[in-house]
Protein backbone atom coordinates (compact mmCIF):
# COMPACT_ATOMS: atom_id res chain seq x y z
CA UNK A 1 0.00 0.00 0.00
CA UNK A 2 1.29 3.46 -0.86
CA UNK A 3 0.09 7.02 -1.23
CA UNK A 4 0.53 8.73 -4.60
CA UNK A 5 0.05 12.02 -6.44
CA UNK A 6 -1.67 12.36 -9.83
CA UNK A 7 0.78 12.46 -12.73
CA UNK A 8 0.31 13.97 -16.19
CA UNK A 9 2.13 12.76 -19.30
CA UNK A 10 1.60 14.53 -22.63
CA UNK A 11 2.27 11.65 -25.04
CA UNK A 12 0.95 12.84 -28.40
CA UNK A 13 -0.23 15.83 -30.39
CA UNK A 14 -1.38 16.90 -33.86
CA UNK A 15 1.35 17.00 -36.50
CA UNK A 16 1.18 18.99 -39.73
CA UNK A 17 1.89 17.07 -42.95
CA UNK A 18 4.16 19.68 -44.54
CA UNK A 19 3.97 18.34 -48.10
CA UNK A 20 0.18 18.37 -48.11
CA UNK A 21 -0.07 21.82 -46.60
CA UNK A 22 2.48 23.19 -49.07
CA UNK A 23 0.54 21.65 -51.96
CA UNK A 24 -2.63 23.35 -50.69
CA UNK A 25 -0.90 26.73 -50.58
CA UNK A 26 0.32 26.19 -54.17
CA UNK A 27 -3.24 25.30 -55.14
CA UNK A 28 -4.77 28.54 -53.81
CA UNK A 29 -1.91 30.75 -55.03
CA UNK A 30 0.04 31.58 -51.88
CA UNK A 31 3.09 29.28 -52.21
CA UNK A 32 5.21 31.37 -49.88
CA UNK A 33 2.76 31.63 -46.98
CA UNK A 34 4.27 30.88 -43.58
CA UNK A 35 3.02 30.83 -40.01
CA UNK A 36 4.84 31.83 -36.85
CA UNK A 37 2.92 29.26 -34.82
CA UNK A 38 5.00 27.71 -32.01
CA UNK A 39 3.37 24.31 -32.51
CA UNK A 40 1.83 22.27 -35.32
CA UNK A 41 -1.51 22.23 -33.52
CA UNK A 42 -1.67 26.02 -33.40
CA UNK A 43 -0.53 26.21 -37.03
CA UNK A 44 -3.32 23.88 -38.12
CA UNK A 45 -5.95 25.85 -36.22
CA UNK A 46 -4.78 29.04 -37.94
CA UNK A 47 -4.85 27.45 -41.39
CA UNK A 48 -8.32 25.99 -40.87
CA UNK A 49 -9.58 29.36 -39.70
CA UNK A 50 -8.03 31.35 -42.52
CA UNK A 51 -9.33 29.03 -45.23
CA UNK A 52 -12.88 29.91 -44.19
CA UNK A 53 -12.41 33.46 -45.56
CA UNK A 54 -9.37 32.75 -47.74
CA UNK A 55 -7.61 35.32 -45.58
CA UNK A 56 -4.01 34.20 -46.03
CA UNK A 57 -3.11 37.50 -47.68
CA UNK A 58 -4.97 40.63 -48.86
CA UNK A 59 -6.64 40.28 -52.24
CA UNK A 60 -6.71 36.49 -52.32
CA UNK A 61 -10.40 36.97 -51.58
CA UNK A 62 -11.49 40.25 -53.25
CA UNK A 63 -13.65 41.02 -50.22
CA UNK A 64 -10.63 40.92 -47.92
CA UNK A 65 -8.38 43.97 -48.16
CA UNK A 66 -6.36 43.37 -45.01
CA UNK A 67 -5.58 40.39 -42.83
CA UNK A 68 -4.53 39.84 -39.26
CA UNK A 69 -0.81 39.06 -39.21
CA UNK A 70 0.76 36.36 -37.05
CA UNK A 71 -0.45 33.23 -35.35
CA UNK A 72 -0.73 34.84 -31.93
CA UNK A 73 -2.91 37.71 -33.15
CA UNK A 74 -5.01 35.41 -35.29
CA UNK A 75 -5.78 32.89 -32.53
CA UNK A 76 -6.36 35.70 -30.05
CA UNK A 77 -9.09 37.00 -32.35
CA UNK A 78 -10.55 33.50 -32.74
CA UNK A 79 -10.86 33.27 -28.97
CA UNK A 80 -12.28 36.78 -28.57
CA UNK A 81 -15.01 36.33 -31.18
CA UNK A 82 -15.83 32.82 -29.95
CA UNK A 83 -15.07 30.82 -33.10
CA UNK A 84 -14.14 27.81 -30.99
CA UNK A 85 -14.85 25.28 -33.73
CA UNK A 86 -11.52 26.22 -35.34
CA UNK A 87 -9.74 24.88 -32.25
CA UNK A 88 -11.33 21.46 -32.67
CA UNK A 89 -8.86 20.57 -35.44
CA UNK A 90 -5.88 20.07 -33.12
CA UNK A 91 -5.76 17.15 -30.69
CA UNK A 92 -3.56 16.37 -27.70
CA UNK A 93 -3.08 12.97 -26.05
CA UNK A 94 -2.47 12.51 -22.33
CA UNK A 95 -1.87 9.64 -19.95
CA UNK A 96 -3.01 10.37 -16.41
CA UNK A 97 -1.33 7.99 -13.98
CA UNK A 98 -1.96 7.46 -10.26
CA UNK A 99 -5.38 9.08 -10.48
CA UNK A 100 -8.29 7.71 -8.51
CA UNK A 101 -11.49 6.24 -9.85
CA UNK A 102 -13.08 9.32 -8.30
CA UNK A 103 -11.26 11.33 -10.96
CA UNK A 104 -11.91 8.95 -13.85
CA UNK A 105 -15.62 8.72 -13.03
CA UNK A 106 -15.82 12.51 -13.31
CA UNK A 107 -13.52 12.78 -16.31
CA UNK A 108 -15.55 10.45 -18.52
CA UNK A 109 -18.51 12.82 -18.17
CA UNK A 110 -16.68 15.03 -20.69
CA UNK A 111 -17.55 13.17 -23.90
CA UNK A 112 -17.66 15.73 -26.70
CA UNK A 113 -14.27 16.03 -28.36
CA UNK A 114 -12.58 13.34 -26.26
CA UNK A 115 -11.32 9.77 -26.46
CA UNK A 116 -10.80 7.57 -23.40
CA UNK A 117 -8.91 4.33 -22.72
CA UNK A 118 -8.87 3.23 -19.09
CA UNK A 119 -6.89 0.58 -17.26
CA UNK A 120 -9.22 -2.39 -16.84
CA UNK A 121 -9.47 -3.92 -13.40
CA UNK A 122 -11.12 -6.90 -15.00
CA UNK A 123 -7.68 -7.79 -16.36
CA UNK A 124 -5.20 -6.00 -14.06
CA UNK A 125 -4.96 -7.73 -10.70
CA UNK A 126 -4.92 -5.62 -7.54
CA UNK A 127 -2.10 -7.26 -5.63
CA UNK A 128 -1.16 -3.86 -4.17
CA UNK A 129 -3.26 -0.74 -3.65
CA UNK A 130 -2.31 2.91 -3.89
CA UNK A 131 -4.33 6.08 -3.43
CA UNK A 132 -4.28 9.87 -3.34
CA UNK A 133 -4.99 11.28 0.12
CA UNK A 134 -7.24 14.38 0.11
CA UNK A 135 -6.11 17.33 2.19
CA UNK A 136 -8.99 17.04 4.68
CA UNK A 137 -7.84 13.52 5.48
CA UNK A 138 -4.09 14.04 5.61
CA UNK A 139 -4.38 17.11 7.85
CA UNK A 140 -6.41 15.21 10.46
CA UNK A 141 -4.43 12.68 12.50
CA UNK A 142 -7.33 10.39 13.32
CA UNK A 143 -8.80 10.69 9.84
CA UNK A 144 -5.44 9.75 8.35
CA UNK A 145 -5.22 6.72 10.65
CA UNK A 146 -8.67 5.51 9.54
CA UNK A 147 -7.86 6.12 5.88
CA UNK A 148 -4.57 4.23 6.09
CA UNK A 149 -6.02 1.34 8.05
CA UNK A 150 -8.90 0.94 5.62
CA UNK A 151 -6.63 0.90 2.58
CA UNK A 152 -4.34 -1.63 4.22
CA UNK A 153 -7.31 -3.86 5.07
CA UNK A 154 -8.64 -3.71 1.52
CA UNK A 155 -5.22 -4.56 0.15
CA UNK A 156 -5.06 -7.55 2.49
CA UNK A 157 -8.49 -8.67 1.27
CA UNK A 158 -7.24 -8.66 -2.31
CA UNK A 159 -4.29 -10.83 -1.34
CA UNK A 160 -6.47 -13.19 0.72
CA UNK A 161 -8.93 -13.64 -2.13
CA UNK A 162 -6.08 -14.33 -4.55
CA UNK A 163 -4.74 -17.00 -2.18
CA UNK A 164 -8.17 -18.48 -1.41
CA UNK A 165 -8.97 -18.99 -5.09
CA UNK A 166 -5.37 -19.94 -5.98
CA UNK A 167 -5.46 -17.57 -8.92
CA UNK A 168 -1.77 -18.04 -9.69
CA UNK A 169 -2.44 -21.72 -10.27
CA UNK A 170 -5.14 -21.10 -12.86
CA UNK A 171 -4.10 -22.36 -16.27
CA UNK A 172 -6.06 -20.01 -18.52
CA UNK A 173 -6.21 -16.26 -18.77
CA UNK A 174 -10.00 -16.52 -19.04
CA UNK A 175 -10.20 -18.03 -15.55
CA UNK A 176 -7.82 -15.42 -14.13
CA UNK A 177 -9.90 -12.68 -15.75
CA UNK A 178 -13.11 -13.87 -14.12
CA UNK A 179 -11.52 -14.06 -10.70
CA UNK A 180 -9.82 -10.68 -11.04
CA UNK A 181 -13.14 -9.17 -12.06
CA UNK A 182 -14.77 -10.63 -8.94
CA UNK A 183 -12.00 -9.41 -6.60
CA UNK A 184 -12.20 -5.81 -7.84
CA UNK A 185 -15.66 -5.45 -6.30
CA UNK A 186 -14.06 -4.94 -2.90
CA UNK A 187 -11.62 -2.32 -4.18
CA UNK A 188 -12.17 1.32 -3.10
CA UNK A 189 -13.28 4.09 -5.44
CA UNK A 190 -10.21 6.01 -4.28
CA UNK A 191 -7.93 3.36 -5.80
CA UNK A 192 -5.20 4.84 -8.02
CA UNK A 193 -5.38 3.80 -11.65
CA UNK A 194 -4.34 4.97 -15.14
CA UNK A 195 -6.37 6.48 -17.95
CA UNK A 196 -5.51 7.63 -21.45
CA UNK A 197 -7.39 10.81 -22.36
CA UNK A 198 -7.30 12.65 -25.67
CA UNK A 199 -9.14 15.81 -26.63
CA UNK A 200 -9.13 18.75 -29.00
CA UNK A 201 -8.03 22.25 -27.99
CA UNK A 202 -11.58 23.53 -27.68
CA UNK A 203 -12.58 20.77 -25.29
CA UNK A 204 -9.33 21.11 -23.35
CA UNK A 205 -9.96 24.80 -22.69
CA UNK A 206 -13.43 24.04 -21.37
CA UNK A 207 -12.33 21.17 -19.14
CA UNK A 208 -9.44 23.17 -17.67
CA UNK A 209 -11.83 26.02 -16.88
CA UNK A 210 -14.38 23.70 -15.31
CA UNK A 211 -12.06 21.38 -13.40
CA UNK A 212 -9.74 23.96 -11.82
CA UNK A 213 -12.67 25.99 -10.50
CA UNK A 214 -12.78 26.01 -6.66
CA UNK A 215 -16.02 24.01 -6.49
CA UNK A 216 -14.47 21.12 -8.45
CA UNK A 217 -13.18 18.01 -6.66
CA UNK A 218 -9.74 18.45 -5.09
CA UNK A 219 -7.81 15.75 -6.92
CA UNK A 220 -9.15 16.66 -10.35
CA UNK A 221 -8.28 20.30 -9.65
CA UNK A 222 -4.73 19.23 -8.89
CA UNK A 223 -4.63 17.14 -12.07
CA UNK A 224 -5.86 19.86 -14.40
CA UNK A 225 -3.71 22.49 -12.78
CA UNK A 226 -0.77 20.40 -13.96
CA UNK A 227 -2.38 19.88 -17.38
CA UNK A 228 -2.69 23.64 -17.74
CA UNK A 229 0.95 24.19 -16.75
CA UNK A 230 2.06 21.84 -19.53
CA UNK A 231 -0.19 23.14 -22.30
CA UNK A 232 0.29 26.82 -21.46
CA UNK A 233 4.01 26.37 -22.11
CA UNK A 234 3.66 24.16 -25.19
CA UNK A 235 0.72 25.93 -26.89
CA UNK A 236 1.07 29.53 -25.68
CA UNK A 237 -1.15 31.16 -28.32
CA UNK A 238 -4.17 28.92 -27.67
CA UNK A 239 -4.03 29.57 -23.91
CA UNK A 240 -2.74 33.16 -23.93
CA UNK A 241 -5.97 34.61 -22.51
CA UNK A 242 -5.79 32.68 -19.21
CA UNK A 243 -4.81 33.93 -15.78
CA UNK A 244 -4.18 31.87 -12.66
CA UNK A 245 -5.46 32.60 -9.18
CA UNK A 246 -4.65 30.38 -6.23
CA UNK A 247 -7.66 29.04 -4.32
CA UNK A 248 -7.20 26.57 -1.44
CA UNK A 249 -3.53 26.26 -2.49
CA UNK A 250 -4.53 25.00 -5.95
CA UNK A 251 -4.48 26.92 -9.26
CA UNK A 252 -7.76 28.30 -10.51
CA UNK A 253 -7.34 28.87 -14.25
CA UNK A 254 -9.62 31.65 -15.45
CA UNK A 255 -10.52 33.50 -18.64
CA UNK A 256 -13.10 36.04 -19.74
CA UNK A 257 -13.62 33.94 -22.89
CA UNK A 258 -15.09 30.84 -21.30
CA UNK A 259 -16.45 27.86 -23.25
CA UNK A 260 -15.87 29.36 -26.69
Helices and strands as residue ranges (DSSP letters): E 2-3, E 7-13, H 18-28, H 40-53, H 71-81, G 84-89, E 91-100, H 101-107, E 114-118, E 130-131, H 135-138, H 141-164, G 167-169, H 173-183, G 184-186, E 192-200, H 201-211, H 218-234, E 243-247, E 250-254
